[in-house]
Amino acid sequence: MTQAVTPEQKIEMYREQIRQRPENVLARFSLGQVLMKVERFEEAAGVWEELLGLKRDYLVAWMLYGRTLLHLGRPAEARQTLEAHALPLAHQQGHAGPIEEIQAILDEIGEAPA
């Protein structure tokens, strides 16, 4: 019987992959997802920022970055991120599902103060 890999083990594994290949977008994406799952949102935000610095057109990463900002209690930044980056990319890339999801997040945010 194999033992399940813990979130901490996954985090270390992805960090090691990034150390070996800093341009590894998939490892950064996976690391950001695990950090969100264990509610380490501040760390996840940093990972999304690094990833998006490498790949500006990564729609799902922009969406998760917006969600991360929302979890950090930064709704105005989340709204700006989603409206300025995620939503235009979703339209540009022709993704109806993400457009609806982004709009739902924006509706959830409501009118956040600037």
N, CA and C atoms as an extended XYZ file, in Angstrom:
342
Properties=species:S:1:pos:R:3:atomname:S:1:resname:S:1:resid:I:1 pbc="F F F"
N         0.851       -1.184        0.000 N   MET     1
C         0.000        0.000        0.000 CA  MET     1
C         0.895        1.246        0.000 C   MET     1
N         0.616        2.154       -0.930 N   THR     2
C         1.407        3.382       -0.985 CA  THR     2
C         0.791        4.437       -0.093 C   THR     2
N         1.660        5.274        0.428 N   GLN     3
C         1.223        6.332        1.329 CA  GLN     3
C         0.910        7.584        0.515 C   GLN     3
N        -0.163        8.266        0.870 N   ALA     4
C        -0.555        9.477        0.163 CA  ALA     4
C         0.491       10.569        0.359 C   ALA     4
N         0.674       11.353       -0.674 N   VAL     5
C         1.610       12.477       -0.611 CA  VAL     5
C         0.900       13.639        0.080 C   VAL     5
N         1.539       14.204        1.095 N   THR     6
C         0.940       15.313        1.834 CA  THR     6
C         1.075       16.617        1.053 C   THR     6
N         0.238       17.600        1.358 N   PRO     7
C         0.395       18.900        0.705 CA  PRO     7
C         1.804       19.475        0.897 C   PRO     7
N         2.376       19.306        2.089 N   GLU     8
C         3.726       19.838        2.332 CA  GLU     8
C         4.756       19.167        1.424 C   GLU     8
N         4.596       17.870        1.212 N   GLN     9
C         5.505       17.160        0.312 CA  GLN     9
C         5.342       17.654       -1.128 C   GLN     9
N         4.106       17.898       -1.522 N   LYS    10
C         3.861       18.431       -2.865 CA  LYS    10
C         4.489       19.810       -3.017 C   LYS    10
N         4.316       20.647       -1.998 N   ILE    11
C         4.879       21.997       -2.032 CA  ILE    11
C         6.387       21.920       -2.217 C   ILE    11
N         7.036       21.078       -1.443 N   GLU    12
C         8.492       20.950       -1.553 CA  GLU    12
C         8.900       20.382       -2.913 C   GLU    12
N         8.144       19.420       -3.415 N   MET    13
C         8.442       18.828       -4.710 CA  MET    13
C         8.369       19.887       -5.821 C   MET    13
N         7.303       20.698       -5.808 N   TYR    14
C         7.155       21.729       -6.846 CA  TYR    14
C         8.222       22.814       -6.695 C   TYR    14
N         8.553       23.159       -5.460 N   ARG    15
C         9.615       24.158       -5.249 CA  ARG    15
C        10.956       23.646       -5.777 C   ARG    15
N        11.214       22.364       -5.578 N   GLU    16
C        12.456       21.777       -6.094 CA  GLU    16
C        12.461       21.792       -7.624 C   GLU    16
N        11.332       21.490       -8.231 N   GLN    17
C        11.232       21.539       -9.697 CA  GLN    17
C        11.499       22.954      -10.208 C   GLN    17
N        11.004       23.943       -9.480 N   ILE    18
C        11.217       25.348       -9.868 CA  ILE    18
C        12.676       25.735       -9.674 C   ILE    18
N        13.296       25.255       -8.599 N   ARG    19
C        14.722       25.531       -8.394 CA  ARG    19
C        15.545       24.972       -9.553 C   ARG    19
N        15.184       23.776      -10.007 N   GLN    20
C        15.915       23.144      -11.096 CA  GLN    20
C        15.644       23.807      -12.448 C   GLN    20
N        14.399       24.234      -12.646 N   ARG    21
C        14.019       24.887      -13.906 CA  ARG    21
C        13.123       26.084      -13.590 C   ARG    21
N        13.700       27.250      -13.348 N   PRO    22
C        12.915       28.422      -12.962 CA  PRO    22
C        11.820       28.816      -13.960 C   PRO    22
N        11.976       28.409      -15.215 N   GLU    23
C        10.972       28.757      -16.226 CA  GLU    23
C         9.808       27.762      -16.258 C   GLU    23
N         9.787       26.789      -15.341 N   ASN    24
C         8.774       25.730      -15.326 CA  ASN    24
C         7.416       26.288      -14.887 C   ASN    24
N         6.611       26.638      -15.859 N   VAL    25
C         5.298       27.236      -15.604 CA  VAL    25
C         4.353       26.231      -14.954 C   VAL    25
N         4.387       24.990      -15.398 N   LEU    26
C         3.484       23.986      -14.844 CA  LEU    26
C         3.763       23.734      -13.359 C   LEU    26
N         5.027       23.680      -12.968 N   ALA    27
C         5.365       23.490      -11.550 CA  ALA    27
C         4.873       24.678      -10.725 C   ALA    27
N         5.020       25.897      -11.266 N   ARG    28
C         4.525       27.078      -10.545 CA  ARG    28
C         3.005       27.032      -10.403 C   ARG    28
N         2.332       26.634      -11.482 N   PHE    29
C         0.873       26.540      -11.440 CA  PHE    29
C         0.439       25.528      -10.375 C   PHE    29
N         1.063       24.363      -10.394 N   SER    30
C         0.724       23.319       -9.423 CA  SER    30
C         1.017       23.767       -7.996 C   SER    30
N         2.136       24.463       -7.800 N   LEU    31
C         2.482       24.989       -6.480 CA  LEU    31
C         1.429       25.985       -6.010 C   LEU    31
N         1.020       26.893       -6.877 N   GLY    32
C        -0.013       27.860       -6.513 CA  GLY    32
C        -1.311       27.187       -6.106 C   GLY    32
N        -1.693       26.143       -6.831 N   GLN    33
C        -2.924       25.427       -6.502 CA  GLN    33
C        -2.836       24.758       -5.130 C   GLN    33
N        -1.712       24.112       -4.855 N   VAL    34
C        -1.554       23.437       -3.550 CA  VAL    34
C        -1.563       24.468       -2.418 C   VAL    34
N        -0.869       25.576       -2.623 N   LEU    35
C        -0.840       26.622       -1.590 CA  LEU    35
C        -2.242       27.162       -1.326 C   LEU    35
N        -3.045       27.327       -2.375 N   MET    36
C        -4.431       27.770       -2.167 CA  MET    36
C        -5.221       26.718       -1.399 C   MET    36
N        -5.018       25.460       -1.744 N   LYS    37
C        -5.759       24.375       -1.092 CA  LYS    37
C        -5.501       24.351        0.409 C   LYS    37
N        -4.261       24.652        0.816 N   VAL    38
C        -3.943       24.667        2.249 CA  VAL    38
C        -4.063       26.069        2.843 C   VAL    38
N        -4.699       26.957        2.081 N   GLU    39
C        -5.026       28.316        2.522 CA  GLU    39
C        -3.808       29.150        2.884 C   GLU    39
N        -2.720       28.952        2.155 N   ARG    40
C        -1.524       29.788        2.313 CA  ARG    40
C        -1.555       30.817        1.181 C   ARG    40
N        -2.535       31.716        1.299 N   PHE    41
C        -2.864       32.627        0.204 CA  PHE    41
C        -1.778       33.655       -0.087 C   PHE    41
N        -1.094       34.112        0.934 N   GLU    42
C        -0.024       35.098        0.709 CA  GLU    42
C         1.077       34.474       -0.157 C   GLU    42
N         1.460       33.252        0.171 N   GLU    43
C         2.473       32.552       -0.636 CA  GLU    43
C         1.952       32.278       -2.040 C   GLU    43
N         0.690       31.872       -2.132 N   ALA    44
C         0.092       31.597       -3.443 CA  ALA    44
C         0.107       32.846       -4.315 C   ALA    44
N        -0.198       34.002       -3.725 N   ALA    45
C        -0.190       35.252       -4.498 CA  ALA    45
C         1.189       35.490       -5.112 C   ALA    45
N         2.231       35.257       -4.350 N   GLY    46
C         3.584       35.430       -4.871 CA  GLY    46
C         3.888       34.479       -6.015 C   GLY    46
N         3.395       33.245       -5.896 N   VAL    47
C         3.603       32.260       -6.959 CA  VAL    47
C         2.863       32.691       -8.224 C   VAL    47
N         1.609       33.152       -8.075 N   TRP    48
C         0.853       33.603       -9.260 CA  TRP    48
C         1.560       34.779       -9.912 C   TRP    48
N         2.078       35.708       -9.109 N   GLU    49
C         2.777       36.868       -9.676 CA  GLU    49
C         4.010       36.434      -10.465 C   GLU    49
N         4.773       35.484       -9.914 N   GLU    50
C         5.951       34.981      -10.631 CA  GLU    50
C         5.546       34.283      -11.925 C   GLU    50
N         4.532       33.428      -11.841 N   LEU    51
C         4.074       32.695      -13.014 CA  LEU    51
C         3.605       33.657      -14.098 C   LEU    51
N         2.812       34.644      -13.713 N   LEU    52
C         2.274       35.587      -14.689 CA  LEU    52
C         3.358       36.501      -15.258 C   LEU    52
N         4.458       36.641      -14.539 N   GLY    53
C         5.602       37.345      -15.093 CA  GLY    53
C         6.260       36.553      -16.212 C   GLY    53
N         6.119       35.228      -16.155 N   LEU    54
C         6.683       34.352      -17.182 CA  LEU    54
C         5.720       34.126      -18.349 C   LEU    54
N         4.433       34.090      -18.045 N   LYS    55
C         3.425       33.767      -19.064 CA  LYS    55
C         2.207       34.661      -18.863 C   LYS    55
N         2.219       35.810      -19.495 N   ARG    56
C         1.188       36.836      -19.298 CA  ARG    56
C        -0.192       36.418      -19.812 C   ARG    56
N        -0.248       35.426      -20.713 N   ASP    57
C        -1.538       35.049      -21.300 CA  ASP    57
C        -2.137       33.788      -20.674 C   ASP    57
N        -1.745       33.468      -19.445 N   TYR    58
C        -2.215       32.268      -18.756 CA  TYR    58
C        -3.532       32.603      -18.051 C   TYR    58
N        -4.622       32.403      -18.765 N   LEU    59
C        -5.948       32.799      -18.295 CA  LEU    59
C        -6.292       32.231      -16.923 C   LEU    59
N        -6.142       30.929      -16.752 N   VAL    60
C        -6.532       30.301      -15.481 CA  VAL    60
C        -5.690       30.849      -14.326 C   VAL    60
N        -4.427       31.142      -14.576 N   ALA    61
C        -3.581       31.716      -13.519 CA  ALA    61
C        -4.090       33.102      -13.121 C   ALA    61
N        -4.522       33.913      -14.090 N   TRP    62
C        -5.091       35.220      -13.760 CA  TRP    62
C        -6.347       35.050      -12.908 C   TRP    62
N        -7.180       34.061      -13.268 N   MET    63
C        -8.405       33.827      -12.507 CA  MET    63
C        -8.079       33.404      -11.074 C   MET    63
N        -7.125       32.492      -10.925 N   LEU    64
C        -6.753       32.036       -9.583 CA  LEU    64
C        -6.062       33.134       -8.784 C   LEU    64
N        -5.299       33.977       -9.455 N   TYR    65
C        -4.685       35.119       -8.778 CA  TYR    65
C        -5.782       36.046       -8.250 C   TYR    65
N        -6.798       36.302       -9.058 N   GLY    66
C        -7.923       37.123       -8.608 CA  GLY    66
C        -8.609       36.511       -7.395 C   GLY    66
N        -8.845       35.201       -7.435 N   ARG    67
C        -9.467       34.511       -6.291 CA  ARG    67
C        -8.574       34.595       -5.054 C   ARG    67
N        -7.262       34.454       -5.263 N   THR    68
C        -6.322       34.540       -4.144 CA  THR    68
C        -6.388       35.917       -3.495 C   THR    68
N        -6.406       36.961       -4.304 N   LEU    69
C        -6.517       38.323       -3.773 CA  LEU    69
C        -7.813       38.491       -2.985 C   LEU    69
N        -8.866       37.887       -3.467 N   LEU    70
C       -10.143       37.944       -2.757 CA  LEU    70
C       -10.022       37.267       -1.389 C   LEU    70
N        -9.383       36.104       -1.339 N   HIS    71
C        -9.169       35.403       -0.064 CA  HIS    71
C        -8.307       36.235        0.891 C   HIS    71
N        -7.437       37.059        0.332 N   LEU    72
C        -6.568       37.899        1.167 CA  LEU    72
C        -7.267       39.178        1.630 C   LEU    72
N        -8.542       39.320        1.275 N   GLY    73
C        -9.287       40.506        1.688 CA  GLY    73
C        -8.931       41.734        0.866 C   GLY    73
N        -8.555       41.523       -0.386 N   ARG    74
C        -8.169       42.625       -1.270 CA  ARG    74
C        -9.089       42.648       -2.497 C   ARG    74
N       -10.401       42.890       -2.249 N   PRO    75
C       -11.376       42.800       -3.341 CA  PRO    75
C       -11.152       43.806       -4.469 C   PRO    75
N       -10.669       44.993       -4.152 N   ALA    76
C       -10.448       45.985       -5.216 CA  ALA    76
C        -9.347       45.508       -6.165 C   ALA    76
N        -8.284       44.918       -5.606 N   GLU    77
C        -7.206       44.385       -6.448 CA  GLU    77
C        -7.682       43.179       -7.240 C   GLU    77
N        -8.522       42.349       -6.609 N   ALA    78
C        -9.073       41.182       -7.303 CA  ALA    78
C        -9.901       41.635       -8.497 C   ALA    78
N       -10.757       42.623       -8.276 N   ARG    79
C       -11.602       43.152       -9.364 CA  ARG    79
C       -10.730       43.700      -10.487 C   ARG    79
N        -9.717       44.473      -10.142 N   GLN    80
C        -8.847       45.065      -11.160 CA  GLN    80
C        -8.128       43.981      -11.961 C   GLN    80
N        -7.647       42.960      -11.271 N   THR    81
C        -6.948       41.849      -11.922 CA  THR    81
C        -7.871       41.124      -12.894 C   THR    81
N        -9.074       40.834      -12.447 N   LEU    82
C       -10.019       40.100      -13.279 CA  LEU    82
C       -10.494       40.936      -14.462 C   LEU    82
N       -10.791       42.206      -14.219 N   GLU    83
C       -11.291       43.062      -15.299 CA  GLU    83
C       -10.203       43.435      -16.300 C   GLU    83
N        -8.997       43.691      -15.816 N   ALA    84
C        -7.927       44.163      -16.702 CA  ALA    84
C        -7.195       43.031      -17.412 C   ALA    84
N        -7.198       41.836      -16.828 N   HIS    85
C        -6.397       40.753      -17.394 CA  HIS    85
C        -7.220       39.512      -17.742 C   HIS    85
N        -7.901       38.938      -16.764 N   ALA    86
C        -8.589       37.665      -16.983 CA  ALA    86
C        -9.733       37.784      -17.991 C   ALA    86
N       -10.610       38.759      -17.793 N   LEU    87
C       -11.775       38.880      -18.669 CA  LEU    87
C       -11.380       39.180      -20.119 C   LEU    87
N       -10.477       40.131      -20.372 N   PRO    88
C       -10.059       40.347      -21.764 CA  PRO    88
C        -9.418       39.104      -22.392 C   PRO    88
N        -8.614       38.370      -21.620 N   LEU    89
C        -8.002       37.147      -22.153 CA  LEU    89
C        -9.056       36.100      -22.481 C   LEU    89
N       -10.050       35.952      -21.623 N   ALA    90
C       -11.111       34.977      -21.866 CA  ALA    90
C       -11.845       35.309      -23.161 C   ALA    90
N       -12.134       36.594      -23.375 N   HIS    91
C       -12.787       37.014      -24.620 CA  HIS    91
C       -11.865       36.772      -25.813 C   HIS    91
N       -10.618       37.176      -25.677 N   GLN    92
C        -9.640       37.034      -26.755 CA  GLN    92
C        -9.445       35.566      -27.137 C   GLN    92
N        -9.415       34.694      -26.134 N   GLN    93
C        -9.182       33.277      -26.375 CA  GLN    93
C       -10.473       32.509      -26.672 C   GLN    93
N       -11.628       33.204      -26.588 N   GLY    94
C       -12.911       32.593      -26.930 CA  GLY    94
C       -13.392       31.529      -25.963 C   GLY    94
N       -13.176       31.753      -24.674 N   HIS    95
C       -13.576       30.776      -23.654 CA  HIS    95
C       -14.836       31.234      -22.930 C   HIS    95
N       -15.982       30.664      -23.300 N   ALA    96
C       -17.258       31.070      -22.705 CA  ALA    96
C       -17.349       30.693      -21.226 C   ALA    96
N       -16.914       29.487      -20.861 N   GLY    97
C       -16.992       29.042      -19.462 CA  GLY    97
C       -16.249       29.960      -18.518 C   GLY    97
N       -14.972       30.263      -18.811 N   PRO    98
C       -14.246       31.185      -17.949 CA  PRO    98
C       -14.862       32.585      -17.900 C   PRO    98
N       -15.438       33.043      -19.008 N   ILE    99
C       -16.089       34.363      -18.998 CA  ILE    99
C       -17.199       34.362      -17.955 C   ILE    99
N       -18.002       33.313      -17.953 N   GLU   100
C       -19.092       33.214      -16.972 CA  GLU   100
C       -18.547       33.128      -15.552 C   GLU   100
N       -17.480       32.348      -15.366 N   GLU   101
C       -16.893       32.202      -14.031 CA  GLU   101
C       -16.306       33.524      -13.536 C   GLU   101
N       -15.608       34.229      -14.421 N   ILE   102
C       -15.035       35.528      -14.045 CA  ILE   102
C       -16.147       36.491      -13.680 C   ILE   102
N       -17.217       36.513      -14.475 N   GLN   103
C       -18.333       37.403      -14.184 CA  GLN   103
C       -18.972       37.059      -12.847 C   GLN   103
N       -19.058       35.773      -12.529 N   ALA   104
C       -19.615       35.356      -11.237 CA  ALA   104
C       -18.739       35.844      -10.083 C   ALA   104
N       -17.428       35.766      -10.256 N   ILE   105
C       -16.515       36.263       -9.212 CA  ILE   105
C       -16.684       37.772       -9.059 C   ILE   105
N       -16.768       38.478      -10.179 N   LEU   106
C       -16.955       39.932      -10.121 CA  LEU   106
C       -18.273       40.276       -9.450 C   LEU   106
N       -19.320       39.524       -9.740 N   ASP   107
C       -20.615       39.749       -9.088 CA  ASP   107
C       -20.499       39.496       -7.580 C   ASP   107
N       -19.727       38.472       -7.222 N   GLU   108
C       -19.495       38.140       -5.810 CA  GLU   108
C       -18.783       39.294       -5.091 C   GLU   108
N       -17.826       39.887       -5.799 N   ILE   109
C       -17.083       41.006       -5.215 CA  ILE   109
C       -17.991       42.202       -5.008 C   ILE   109
N       -18.897       42.431       -5.971 N   GLY   110
C       -19.775       43.590       -5.902 CA  GLY   110
C       -18.959       44.845       -6.174 C   GLY   110
N       -19.407       45.913       -5.671 N   GLU   111
C       -18.710       47.184       -5.855 CA  GLU   111
C       -17.740       47.396       -4.707 C   GLU   111
N       -16.522       46.892       -4.884 N   ALA   112
C       -15.486       47.052       -3.846 CA  ALA   112
C       -14.952       48.470       -3.856 C   ALA   112
N       -14.724       49.043       -2.684 N   PRO   113
C       -14.129       50.377       -2.662 CA  PRO   113
C       -12.718       50.341       -3.215 C   PRO   113
N       -12.339       51.410       -3.873 N   ALA   114
C       -11.002       51.484       -4.499 CA  ALA   114
C        -9.923       51.628       -3.467 C   ALA   114
